[in-house]
Every structure is written in structure tokens, then in C-alpha cells.
């Protein structure tokens, strides 16, 4: 068996360190199913750690688990950042910014899941779906 030189050990150690940093950076990219978290007083907790959860989340429709119903991010257990809720068809139902669990800024709120019958109707619906909440801090 060949002995590793000091330079070889350093290169191997550097590779392991780089891999660990890249892996840690990717952990936050993996969204958790909101149903896996425990909710108490509007705060979502990681059941394994009992700590408020921070990271991306999603929820699927109960009636069709292949379709995503919600995509969002939690910070310390509350919704912060962009939140999108979908109709079962995939059309956006709600979309906007959250800060500490509260809506802020401009939001799209599409109650109607059906397709517009004309371009004029589509534009009218889009304009009617814009809602303005207090400015985001």
C-alpha cells in the first residue's frame, strides 16, 4: 500500500471540506412536506427537534397527491418570503410575499379556476385578481 504524502492528504482533506460545504448548501434546497411538520399556535415545528422549522415547504392536494397545492418558505416556523397556492388544475390561486406570517405587497388572488373565454376576459380577470396589502418591510 502506498503512503500518502502531506500534499496528498491536504488535497484529499480539501476535497472532503468542499464536498461538505456543497452538501450543507444543498440541504436548504430540499423542500419539506408541510404535513410532516407539527403546527402549534400558527408556528410549524420539526417533530424530530421540536424547534421551529426554517426552510422551503410544499403541500400536496389530499384528493390528488401528485399535484402540488402550496410552495412556500418558513423562517422560524412562520411563512416568510414568496408563498404560492395552486388550484388543482395548476393555475395559481394565491401568490405573494409573506413577512413573519403576514401578507404584504402585491398579491394575485385568483378565485376562478376556469379558463377565460376570451383574451379580454383573461385580462379583466388578471386585473381583478391583483390585491395590495401593506408594503413589505
C-alpha positions in Angstrom: 0.0 0.0 0.0 1.3 3.4 -1.0 1.8 6.1 1.7 0.0 9.4 1.2 2.2 12.4 1.1 1.4 15.5 3.1 0.3 17.3 -0.1 -1.9 14.3 -1.0 -3.5 14.4 2.5 -4.2 18.2 2.1 -5.8 17.7 -1.3 -8.0 14.9 0.0 -8.9 17.0 3.0 -9.7 20.0 0.8 -12.0 17.8 -1.4 -13.8 16.5 1.7 -14.3 20.0 3.0 -15.6 21.3 -0.4 -18.0 18.4 -0.6 -19.2 19.0 2.9 -19.8 22.7 2.2 -21.7 21.9 -1.0 -23.8 19.3 0.7 -24.7 21.8 3.5 -25.7 24.4 0.9 -28.0 21.9 -0.8 -29.8 20.8 2.4 -31.8 24.0 2.3 -32.9 23.3 -1.3 -34.8 20.2 -0.3 -38.4 21.2 0.5 -40.3 19.5 3.4 -43.8 18.4 3.1 -45.9 20.7 5.3 -47.8 17.7 6.5 -44.7 16.3 8.1 -44.4 19.3 10.4 -46.2 19.9 13.7 -48.2 23.1 13.9 -48.9 24.8 17.2 -50.3 28.4 17.5 -49.6 29.0 13.8 -46.0 28.0 14.1 -44.6 24.9 12.3 -42.1 22.7 14.2 -39.8 20.0 13.1 -41.1 16.9 15.0 -37.6 15.5 15.4 -36.0 18.5 17.0 -39.1 20.3 18.4 -37.6 23.5 17.0 -39.4 26.0 14.7 -38.7 24.8 11.2 -36.8 27.0 8.7 -36.6 26.1 5.0 -38.7 25.5 1.9 -42.0 23.6 2.2 -44.7 22.2 0.0 -48.1 20.7 0.4 -49.9 18.3 -2.0 -53.7 18.0 -2.6 -55.3 15.3 -0.4 -57.5 14.4 -3.4 -54.6 14.1 -5.8 -51.2 13.7 -4.1 -49.4 14.1 -7.5 -50.4 17.8 -7.6 -48.7 20.4 -5.5 -51.1 22.7 -3.7 -48.6 25.1 -1.9 -45.0 26.1 -2.2 -43.5 28.5 0.4 -40.7 29.1 2.9 -40.8 29.1 6.6 -38.5 31.1 8.8 -38.5 30.1 12.5 -41.8 28.3 11.9 -43.7 31.1 10.1 -44.3 31.9 6.5 -41.7 34.3 5.1 -40.9 35.1 1.5 -42.9 34.1 -1.6 -46.0 31.9 -1.0 -47.9 30.3 -3.8 -51.1 28.3 -3.5 -52.4 26.5 -6.6 -55.8 25.3 -7.8 -56.0 21.6 -8.6 -55.6 22.5 -12.3 -52.2 24.0 -11.6 -53.4 27.6 -12.0 -52.2 30.0 -9.3 -54.8 30.6 -6.6 -52.8 33.0 -4.4 -49.3 34.3 -4.8 -47.4 37.0 -3.0 -44.9 37.8 -0.2 -45.2 37.0 3.5 -43.3 38.5 6.3 -43.5 36.9 9.7 -46.7 35.1 8.7 -48.4 38.2 7.3 -49.3 39.1 3.7 -47.6 42.2 2.3 -47.2 44.0 -1.0 -48.9 43.0 -4.2 -50.7 39.6 -4.4 -52.5 37.7 -7.1 -55.8 36.2 -5.8 -57.5 34.1 -8.5 -60.7 32.6 -7.1 -61.8 31.3 -10.5 -60.1 28.1 -11.7 -61.8 28.0 -15.1 -60.2 29.2 -18.3 -61.2 32.6 -19.6 -63.4 32.5 -22.7 -61.5 35.4 -24.4 -58.4 37.4 -24.2 -60.4 40.4 -22.9 -61.9 38.2 -20.2 -58.4 36.9 -19.3 -57.0 40.4 -18.9 -60.1 41.5 -16.9 -59.6 38.6 -14.5 -55.9 39.3 -14.1 -56.5 42.9 -13.2 -59.3 42.0 -10.8 -57.1 39.4 -9.1 -54.4 42.0 -8.0 -54.7 42.8 -4.3 -52.4 45.2 -2.5 -51.5 44.6 1.2 -49.4 47.0 3.3 -45.9 47.4 2.0 -43.4 44.7 2.9 -40.8 45.9 5.5 
